[in-house]
Amino acid sequence: MSESSSPPLSWRAHLLAGWITFHLVCVTIYVLPYPPLFDEAALEHPEVAAELKVTFENLHQKIPLYDSPQEMQQAALGLARGYIDTVSRGREWVEPYLRWTGSTQSWTMFGGTPPRYPLVLVVEVRPRGSKEFVLYQDLRWGTEDSAAMNFRHRKVHENLSMGWGNMAAYSAYWARRWNEQHPERPAQAVRLSYIRSTTPLPEAVRAGNSERHPTLDILPYVWEPER
C-alpha cells in the first residue's frame, strides 16, 4: 500500500454513514408535500368547489388532455388520492423514528387566494332611547375600527362570532366597546349579522363588474343586557 492511499474506513464510520443515509431518507419522506386534511366532504364546500371549477376550466383551455374539465378534475383528484395514500403510509413508517430523534416539524401555511364566498360579521347597536339599530362594526372594512384590524385580529373575531365562544358574552363585549366610545348613548341591544358575499373574478373586475352580491346568510343574533 502506497503512503498516499487512505486507510480503510472503520466499522464505526460505515455505521455512521448508514445512519446518516437512513436519517436523510426518513426526513425526505416526512417533508414531502402533504395536506393536513383531504376530506371528501370538503370537496363539496362552495369555496372549494368554486376554486376547483375555475382552476380546471382554465387548465383545460390551455392543456385539453381530457374531453372535459370535469374529467380532468376527476383524474387529478385520483392522482392526488393515490399520492396522499402513498405518502401517508411512508410517514407512518418514519414518523416514530423522527419523533424519537426530535426531527419532526409541523407547518401551518395560509394561501393567498381570497375566499370565493366570504362570510363576514356586521355588528349593530341600538342605543338607549332609540328604536333603530345603527352600524357599529362592519368586518368588510366598512368602518374605521374594523379597517384597522390586522388579519389575525380579524380571524379571532370571525371565530368568536361563529359561536366558538359564548354569544351573549361576545355581544356584551361589543356593548362595552360601544359604551366606552358613546357614554351618553349606552347600548340597549346588540345585533350580530353574517353577510355572505361573492369575490368577483379578476377578469370580471377588469371588465367593470365588481358587484359582490351581499346576502344575509345566518339569522341575526340579538342580545339585550339583563335588567
C-alpha positions as CSV (number, residue, x, y, z in Angstrom):
1,M,0.0,0.0,0.0
2,S,1.4,3.4,-1.0
3,E,1.9,6.2,1.5
4,S,-0.7,8.4,-0.3
5,S,-3.6,5.9,-0.1
6,S,-6.2,6.4,2.7
7,P,-6.7,3.7,5.3
8,P,-9.9,1.7,5.1
9,L,-12.9,3.1,6.9
10,S,-13.7,1.6,10.3
11,W,-16.9,-0.2,11.0
12,R,-17.9,2.9,13.1
13,A,-17.6,5.1,10.0
14,H,-19.7,2.7,7.9
15,L,-22.3,2.6,10.6
16,L,-22.4,6.4,10.9
17,A,-22.7,6.7,7.1
18,G,-25.5,4.2,7.1
19,W,-27.4,6.0,9.9
20,I,-27.0,9.4,8.2
21,T,-28.3,8.0,4.9
22,F,-31.2,6.4,6.7
23,H,-32.0,9.7,8.5
24,L,-31.9,11.7,5.3
25,V,-34.3,9.2,3.6
26,C,-36.7,9.5,6.6
27,V,-36.6,13.3,6.6
28,T,-37.1,13.4,2.8
29,I,-40.2,11.2,3.1
30,Y,-41.6,13.2,6.0
31,V,-41.2,16.6,4.3
32,L,-42.9,15.6,1.1
33,P,-45.8,17.9,0.4
34,Y,-48.8,16.5,2.3
35,P,-52.1,18.2,3.0
36,P,-53.1,18.0,6.7
37,L,-56.7,17.2,5.6
38,F,-58.2,15.7,2.5
39,D,-61.8,15.2,3.4
40,E,-64.1,14.1,0.5
41,A,-66.9,16.2,2.1
42,A,-64.6,19.3,1.8
43,L,-64.6,19.0,-2.0
44,E,-68.3,19.8,-1.9
45,H,-67.9,23.0,0.1
46,P,-68.9,26.1,-2.0
47,E,-65.4,27.7,-1.6
48,V,-63.5,24.6,-2.6
49,A,-65.9,23.6,-5.4
50,A,-65.8,27.1,-7.0
51,E,-61.9,27.1,-6.9
52,L,-61.7,23.7,-8.4
53,K,-64.2,24.6,-11.2
54,V,-62.4,27.8,-12.2
55,T,-58.9,26.1,-11.9
56,F,-59.7,23.1,-14.2
57,E,-61.7,25.1,-16.7
58,N,-58.7,27.4,-17.2
59,L,-56.3,24.4,-17.2
60,H,-58.5,22.5,-19.7
61,Q,-58.4,25.5,-22.1
62,K,-54.6,25.5,-22.1
63,I,-54.0,21.7,-21.9
64,P,-57.0,19.8,-23.2
65,L,-55.8,16.3,-22.2
66,Y,-59.3,15.2,-21.4
67,D,-62.7,15.6,-23.1
68,S,-64.0,18.0,-20.4
69,P,-62.8,20.0,-17.3
70,Q,-64.8,17.6,-15.1
71,E,-62.9,14.5,-16.4
72,M,-59.6,16.4,-15.9
73,Q,-60.6,17.3,-12.4
74,Q,-61.5,13.7,-11.5
75,A,-58.2,12.4,-12.9
76,A,-56.2,14.9,-11.0
77,L,-58.1,14.1,-7.8
78,G,-57.4,10.4,-8.4
79,L,-53.7,11.1,-8.7
80,A,-53.8,13.2,-5.5
81,R,-55.6,10.5,-3.6
82,G,-53.0,7.9,-4.7
83,Y,-50.1,10.2,-3.8
84,I,-51.6,11.1,-0.4
85,D,-52.1,7.4,0.4
86,T,-48.5,6.5,-0.6
87,V,-47.0,9.4,1.4
88,S,-49.3,8.6,4.4
89,R,-48.0,5.0,4.5
90,G,-44.4,6.3,4.3
91,R,-44.9,8.8,7.1
92,E,-46.4,6.0,9.3
93,W,-43.1,4.1,9.0
94,V,-40.7,7.0,9.5
95,E,-42.6,9.3,12.0
96,P,-41.9,7.2,15.2
97,Y,-38.2,7.4,14.5
98,L,-38.3,11.1,13.7
99,R,-40.3,11.8,16.8
100,W,-37.8,9.8,18.9
101,T,-34.9,11.9,17.5
102,G,-36.8,15.2,17.7
103,S,-36.7,15.7,14.0
104,T,-40.4,16.3,13.2
105,Q,-41.6,19.7,12.0
106,S,-45.2,20.9,11.6
107,W,-46.2,23.6,9.2
108,T,-49.2,25.9,9.2
109,M,-49.4,27.9,6.0
110,F,-52.1,30.2,4.5
111,G,-52.7,30.5,0.8
112,G,-53.0,33.9,-0.8
113,T,-56.3,33.2,-2.7
114,P,-59.2,35.2,-1.2
115,P,-62.3,33.3,-0.2
116,R,-64.7,32.9,-3.1
117,Y,-67.8,33.4,-0.9
118,P,-66.5,35.2,2.3
119,L,-68.7,35.2,5.4
120,V,-68.3,38.5,7.3
121,L,-69.6,39.8,10.6
122,V,-71.6,43.0,11.0
123,V,-72.2,44.5,14.5
124,E,-75.1,46.9,15.1
125,V,-76.1,48.6,18.3
126,R,-79.4,50.1,19.4
127,P,-78.6,53.0,21.8
128,R,-80.8,53.6,24.8
129,G,-83.9,55.6,23.8
130,S,-83.6,54.7,20.1
131,K,-85.9,52.3,18.1
132,E,-83.4,51.7,15.3
133,F,-80.1,49.8,15.2
134,V,-77.0,51.8,14.0
135,L,-74.0,50.3,12.3
136,Y,-71.0,49.9,14.7
137,Q,-68.6,47.4,13.1
138,D,-68.5,46.1,9.6
139,L,-65.8,43.5,9.1
140,R,-66.0,44.1,5.3
141,W,-63.6,47.0,6.1
142,G,-66.7,49.2,6.2
143,T,-65.8,51.1,9.4
144,E,-62.6,52.8,10.6
145,D,-62.1,50.5,13.5
146,S,-62.6,47.3,11.5
147,A,-60.3,48.5,8.7
148,A,-57.6,49.0,11.3
149,M,-57.7,45.3,12.4
150,N,-54.9,43.1,11.2
151,F,-55.5,39.6,9.7
152,R,-55.1,37.6,12.9
153,H,-57.3,40.0,14.9
154,R,-60.0,39.7,12.2
155,K,-59.7,35.9,12.3
156,V,-60.2,35.9,16.1
157,H,-63.5,37.8,15.7
158,E,-64.6,35.5,12.9
159,N,-64.1,32.5,15.2
160,L,-65.9,34.2,18.2
161,S,-68.7,35.5,16.1
162,M,-69.4,32.0,14.7
163,G,-70.3,30.7,18.1
164,W,-66.9,29.3,19.2
165,G,-67.5,31.1,22.5
166,N,-70.5,32.4,24.4
167,M,-72.6,34.6,22.1
168,A,-74.0,36.6,24.9
169,A,-70.6,37.3,26.3
170,Y,-69.3,38.2,22.9
171,S,-72.2,40.6,22.3
172,A,-71.6,42.1,25.8
173,Y,-68.0,42.8,24.7
174,W,-69.2,44.9,21.8
175,A,-71.7,46.7,24.1
176,R,-68.8,47.6,26.4
177,R,-66.8,48.8,23.5
178,W,-69.7,51.0,22.3
179,N,-70.4,52.4,25.8
180,E,-66.7,53.4,26.2
181,Q,-67.0,55.4,22.9
182,H,-70.6,56.6,23.5
183,P,-71.1,57.1,27.2
184,E,-74.0,59.4,26.5
185,R,-75.8,56.8,24.4
186,P,-75.2,53.4,26.1
187,A,-76.1,50.2,24.3
188,Q,-79.6,48.8,24.9
189,A,-79.2,45.9,22.4
190,V,-76.6,44.4,20.1
191,R,-77.4,42.7,16.9
192,L,-74.9,40.4,15.1
193,S,-75.4,39.6,11.4
194,Y,-73.5,37.5,9.0
195,I,-73.3,38.6,5.4
196,R,-72.3,36.2,2.6
197,S,-70.7,38.0,-0.4
198,T,-69.0,37.0,-3.6
199,T,-65.4,37.7,-4.6
200,P,-65.5,38.7,-8.3
201,L,-63.0,37.1,-10.6
202,P,-60.2,39.4,-11.8
203,E,-61.5,39.4,-15.4
204,A,-64.9,40.5,-14.1
205,V,-63.4,43.4,-12.2
206,R,-61.3,44.4,-15.2
207,A,-64.5,44.4,-17.2
208,G,-66.1,46.8,-14.7
209,N,-68.2,44.3,-12.8
210,S,-67.1,44.4,-9.1
211,E,-70.5,43.6,-7.6
212,R,-70.2,41.4,-4.6
213,H,-73.9,40.4,-4.2
214,P,-74.1,40.5,-0.4
215,T,-76.9,38.4,1.1
216,L,-77.9,37.7,4.7
217,D,-76.5,34.2,5.4
218,I,-77.4,33.5,9.0
219,L,-80.4,34.9,11.0
220,P,-79.2,37.8,13.2
221,Y,-78.5,37.2,16.8
222,V,-79.9,40.0,19.1
223,W,-78.6,40.4,22.6
224,E,-80.1,42.7,25.4
225,P,-78.4,43.1,28.8
226,E,-80.2,41.7,31.7
227,R,-82.0,44.2,33.8
